[in-house]
């Protein structure tokens, strides 16, 4: 009995030490986060409130909102609207293509399931820039994509699909599709098979079962996939720069041009800050939607 009391007392004494040690181990991570994320973000926001002399490239320390007011300029506003539209379109196409693929992965044998999974993951072993440049050959006037669409009488023979909005959307969809398939696969893998059997017993065919049982059950994966695709697609730079050339300007390309081409750091910082605010808003809305979905399930 005395030994048990002694052990309990030692445990109580050791617990505060473990708590202090645990908090101390977090300090290096917090410092690194502050150094590589918080500090650059604060500098970016700070630059957005300054002025710059575009002739001398000298920053003028006069706090103002001129850069944010200029965001409403049709040149910048068009790129913002276009970026949002492309982001929504790419996420939607990825959902339409990825949901049936992820569901099929859960309906085949383990061996075929692994083959389908490898088919999704294996492109990531190649550089994204290299894969994007490969699309220039595929989308050329004599490439297989143009030839296939011409065979279907969608485009004229010899049509050059490079440096078009179609090329940008196709390239982004190809690059981001795994980010939709994998969360959906994880969600659908946990789907209770008895629900599918019950739907069949109630007279639902496979199509109705898919819409009434599978899609609602895949809601968490759908939300996760839309977030994983929508946020990076909103500020995508590489794919529009390669497949769109200088013809398709999305928000990421405009921000880079403001920093590198014109040297207008305040304007580029303001656009980046607006993009960051939009990203935070998307995360907050998605968190609220997820919370409401969980409450609805609990009921």
N, C-alpha and C positions, 0 to 999 in steps of 0.2 A: 504493500500500500504506500509506504514512504517512498519507494523507488518510483512508483507511478506519479506521485505528487511532484517529485524532483524532476522527472522527465517533462511533465506538463509545465513546470515553472521555467525550465530551460527553453522549452518551445516558445513560450511567451516572450522570453528575453531575446531569442534569436529572430523572431518575426520582424520587429522593427529594423534590425540590421539588414535582413533580406529586402525589405521595402526600400531602405536607403540605397542599398547596392543596386537594386533594380532601377531606381530613378537615376542613379549615377551612370548606368550603362546607356541610358537614353540620351544623355547630354551630347556625346559625339555626333549622334544622328541628327539631333536638333541643330547643332552648329553647322553641320554639312548642309542640311536643308536650308538654313538661313543664308548660307554663303552662296549656294548655287541656284537657289530658287527665289527666296524672299527678297534678297538684296537686288538681284537683276530686275525683278518686277517693280520694286520701288524706284529704281533708277529710270526704268521705262516710263512709269507714270510721271515722275518728276520732269523728264525731258518733254513730255507731251504738253506741259504748261508753259514752256519757254518759247521764245522767238529765235529765228535764225536769219542771218544775212546771207542770202543765197549767192551773193557775189564773192564774199570773203569766207563763207562757211563758218562764220563766227557766231557762237551762241550769245543771245542777248538775255540777260537775267531779268526779264520783266514778266512776271506771272500773268498769264492771260488765257482766254478760252478760244483764241482764234483757230487753232488747229481742230478743235472739236466742232466749231461752227462750220469749218470747211468740209467736215465729213458729209454734210448735207449737199455738197456740190454734186451735180449730176454725174461727174466723172467717177467720184468715189462711191456715191450711192448706188450707181449701177453695178459696180463690182461687188458691193455688199449683197445686193439683191440676187445677183447672179450666183454668188458663192452659196447663199442660203438655198437657192433653187437647186443647184447641182448637188449639194449635200443631201437634201431631202430626196432627190431623184436617185442618187447612188444608193442611199440606205434602203429605199423602197425596192429597187431592183434586186439588191442583195437579199432582202427578205423574201421576195417572190421566188428567187432561184434557190436560196439557201434552205428555206423551210422544208420543201419536199426532199431535198438531198439529205438533210439531217434526219428526217423521219425515215427515209429509206435505209440509212445507216443503222437504225435501231431495229429494222425488220429483217435483216439478213444474218447469216451465220457469223460467228466470231472471226473466222478467217476473211470472209469478204468484207466484214466491218473494218478490219485492220487495213485491208487494201484501199477502201474508200477513204479512211482516215489519212493514210500515207499520201493519197492523191491530193488531199487538201493541204497537208503540211509541207510536202516536199518542195513546192516552189519557193518557200521561205529560205531554203538553203542556197538560193541564188540571189545575188544583189538585186534590190528593187530597181535600181537605175538601169542595170543590164536588161532586166525583164521589160522595163518600160521602153527602152530603145528597140528591143526586139519587135514591139508592136508597130514601129515605123515601117518595118519590112512587111508585116502582115497586112497593114492597112494601105499599102501603096497601090498604085493603079493596076498593077499586075499581081497583087497579093491575093492570098486565098480568101480573105474576108471580102474584099471588093468583088472578086470573082464569084463567090457564093451568093452574095446579095444580087449581083447582076443576073445570075442564073435564075434567081427567084423573081426577077423583074422588079426589084426594089430600087435599084440604082442603074444608071446606064453603064454599059461596058467600058472599062478603063477609067472609072471614076476614082479620083484620088481622095481617100478618106482621111489622110493625114492633115493635122493642123485644123481640125474642126471640133465643134462641141461634141459630136458623136464620138470622136477618138478620145477626148478627155474623159467623158462619162464611161466609155468602155474600159479604158485603162484603169480608172479609179475603181470601177466595179470589180474588175479582175483582181486588183491588189487588195481590196478590202473584204472580198467575199469570205475568206476564211474566218474573219473576225465576227461574221454572222453565223457561220455554220457551227463553229466549235461551241459557243454558248448554247445554241439550240440543241446540239447533240447531247451535251451534258444534262440539259433539262429533260429532254425527251427520253433519255436513257432511264430516268427515274419514273417514267410514266407507269402507272398501275395498269397492267395488261387486262385485269378483270374489267376495267372500264370499257375497253374495246369489245370484249366479249359481251358485256351487258348491252352495249349499243347495238351489236349485231342481233342479240336476242330480242331487242325492242323493235327490230325491223329496219334499222338504219343501214344503208349500203355504205361502201367504203368512202365514197365522196362525202356523204353527209356526216359520217363518223369523223372524218378528218376535220371538217369545219366546226362541228359541234363539240368534239371531245379533244382532239389533238391540239388545235390552235389555242383554245383557252388554257389548256395545260402547259403550253409552251410560252405563255405570256411573260414569265420572268426572263427566259432566254431571249425573247423578242426585244424586251426593253434593254437588256444588257447589250445585245447586238447593235441596236439602233444608237446607243450611246457610244459604243466603241467605234462605230463607223462615222456617225454624224459629227462628232467633235473634231477628229483629225481631218475629215473631209472638208470641214468648214475653213480650215486654214491651209489646205494642201498647196504646195508650191511646185514640187519636182515634176509630178505628172503633167499638170497644165503647161509647165515651161517646156517640156520635151514634146508632148503630143499636141499641144496647142500652139507651140511656137510663141510668137509675140501677138498672135491674133486673139487668143482667148485669155483675157485677164481676169483672174479670180483675186480674192482679197489677199491671199498669200503673195501672189506675184506683185500686186500693187504695193504692198508693204516693203517688199525687197527692193523694188524700184525706187521708192522714196528714200531708203537708206543708202543704196549703192549708186544709183544713177543720178538722182537729183541732189542727194546729200541733205535732204530736208528731214533731219532727225526728229523735230517736234511733230511733224505731220505723220511720219512713219510710226512714232511712238503712240500718237493718238489713235491711229487705226489699229495698232496692236492692242492697245488698251480696250478699245471697243470690242475687238474680237475676244479678248480675255473675259470681258464682262458678259458677252453673249454665251461663252462657254460655261461660265459660272451659273448663268440663268438656266441653261439647259440641264445642268447637273441638279440644281435645286428643284426644277419642275419634275425631273425624272425620279428624284428621291420622294417627292410628294405623291407621284403616281404609284410608285412601288409601295409606299406606306398605305395608300388607300386600297390597293389590291390585296395586301396582306390582311387588312381589317375586314375587307369583304369576304375573304376566305375564312377568317376566324368566325364570322357569323354563320 
